Amino acid sequence: MEISKPRKHYTVVPSSYLFFRDGEKVLLSRRKNTGYHDGEYSLPAGHIEEWEYAIAAAIREAKEETGVDIMPGDISIAHVMYRMCADHVRADYFFAVKKWSGEIFNPEPEKCSALDWFPITRLPGDVIPYIRAALERYAAGRLYSEFDETKTH
């Protein structure tokens, strides 16, 4: 009789992202001084903190990165991506923002050099690859996708 090895559990790093929409346009943020894809476009986003729900993290990040307030009923899940990185695994939750209070501005100029609107079907060339994939899959109506960063370099 063969003895099975115990399963090795691992840590998955969760993050929440925001799809702010203005008609056919989506809001992108250009990273700066972060050490990760600086100079490239991403979405307003951030890690989900310990004991925090994904939607609460999205609402918190919206305030921190765009200066606007979102009510829980004005945000909904739009896409989920399970992502393999070189040294860890990610669970990325993308939320569509239906409405918000206040004017979008850049409250973190030390970490973001620009907040710009782009047509979701004509994204700029310098979008982080997994962000581009998430936006394209979301635009195609896919709720879930997987992305292997180890194969994109």
Protein Blocks (a to p, Z undefined) as FASTA:
>chain_A
ZZddddddddddddddddddehjaccddddehklpaghiacdddddddehiafklmmmmm
mmmmnopacdfklgccfbdcddddfkbccdddddddfbdcdjdddfblmlogbdcdddfk
lccfkbcfklmmmmmmmmnopabdcddfklmZZ
